Amino acid sequence: QGWIRLYRQIQECDIWDDDEQEPFDRRSAWIDLLLMVNHKDKKTVFDGKPIVVKRGQRITSVRKLADRWHWSVNRTARYLKLLEELEMIIKESDSRRTLLTIVNY
């Protein structure tokens, strides 16, 4: 119940970016997604075109997330599918990118 304030600066903490390259667990990956998404609408250029990535969204790829979390691409895809089934995210993908939208946190 309730909420806590968690600053994105936590990602700069020594234990967050462990030198041992320890894989994330599912809870840590969820918190990482929450920290990665925009906290306000942001204009950016993607594929040579200006776009707006809205609050609660992030453009990434399954491969980038897998590298970040030290998971396989298949494990990462299954995890994102689970989050979709739990209605926590909306995932829109094409051959160049994945747009994640956090919808329930």
N, C-alpha and C positions, 0 to 999 in steps of 0.2 A: 504494500500500500504506500501511497505517496510517491515521491520522486527524490532523486539526488542530483546535484549539479556535478557534472563530470567534464572537466576542461580537456580540450583536444591536446593540450600540452602534456598530458599524461603519456602520450606516445614518445616523448623525449626522455622519459625515465629509463634508467639503466635496466630495470627488470622487464620493461615492455619490449625493448629491442635486444633480446638476449643474444650474446655472441655465440652461444652454442647452437643457434638456429633450431631451437626446439619447435616442433609443430604446435600450432594453435589447437585448442580444444574447441568444441562447438560454441561454448559460451563466450570464449575469447574472440572467436571469429565474428559472432553477433555484435559484440561491443565494438570491434574493429570496424564493422560496417556502419554502425551508428556514428562513429567518429569520422568516417571517411565521407559521408554524404554532406552535401552543401547545407549550411545553416541559413542561407538566404539564396535567392535566385542569383545566378551568375552567368554573364555572357562569356562565351568562349568560342574558339574556332575549332571545328572538328571536320576533318576531311576537306579542308579548304573552304568551309562554309561557316558563317556565324550562326550559332545556336544559343539558346538559353537552357541551361541546366537548372531546374527548379529546386527549391528548398526540399530537402529529403531525398534528392537524387544524386547519382554518381554514374559517370560513364567510365567503364572499365572493360575487362574481359575475364572470362573464366580462367584463362591461362595466367593472367596477371595476379588474380586472387590466389590461385594455386601456388604460385611462386611466393607470394607474400606470406601465406599461411604455412608453407612447407608441406603442402598436400599434393596428391595426384590430381590431375585434371578431372578424372572421373569422380573422385571423392568430392571435389569442389562442386561439380555439376549436381551431384546427388544432394548435397547440402543445400544448394540454392533451390532445388526442386522441393525439398522438405519445407524450406521457409515459405515458398509459394503455396504449398498445400496447407500450411498453417495460417495462411493469409497475413503473413508478416511483411512480405515484399511482393512487388510486381516486377517481373523480369522481362524485358523486351530485348531480343537479340537479333542480329543479322551477322553477316560474314565478317564485319569489321569491328563490331563493338557490342557491348552489353550495357543497357541502361537499367540500373537498379533503382527502384523507388521504394523507400521504406514506408509502409502503410500502417503498421501496428507495432508500437513499442511502448 
